[in-house]
Amino acid sequence: MSPKELLYIEDALGHVTFLQTKCRETAMQLQDAELKTQVEQMAQKQGELFAKFYSLV
């Protein structure tokens, strides 16, 4: 893997981590149970995506 490709993966990992953090923060603030569940599921999917990107390294 080239250095540039590694930089792309590193950038993607950063974006996924940021989005997962924001989803978790938002879910904690939500009152609507259904919406909260949806946002928590988004956070979980971001965690799965992080694992996939990380496995490339």
N, C-alpha and C positions, 0 to 999 in steps of 0.2 A: 504494500500500500504506500502510495506516495505521501510526502509531507503535506501536500495540499489537500489530499483526501482525508488525512487525519485531522487537519484543521476543520474541514467540513463536518466531520463526525463530532469533534469537540464542540463546535458551534451548535450543532443539533442537540447534543446532550444538555448544553446550557439552556437552550430554549425549552426543551421538554421539562427540565427541572423547574424553571421559572413558571411554566404553565401549571405544573402539578402543585407547586406551592400556592399559586394564586387560587386554584380550584379549592384546595383545602381551606385556605383562609376564608374564601367566599362561602363555602359550605357551612362553616362554623357560625356565620352571621345570618344565614337564611332561617326564616320561620316556617316557610312552606315545606312540609315534609317531602312531598313529591319532587319538588324542585331541588331540595337538598340532596335527595337520593341521586338525582340525575347528575348533579355537579360532583358528588362523591365518586360516581362511576366514571366520570371524565378524568378525575384525579387518578383513579386506579388504572385506567387505560394509558395514561401518560407514564405511569410507573412501568407498565408492560413495554411501552415503546422505548423507554430508557434502557430497559434490560436488553432489548433487541439491538439498539444502537451500540450499547456497551459490549455486547458479544462480538461485534465487528472488530473491536480493538484487540 
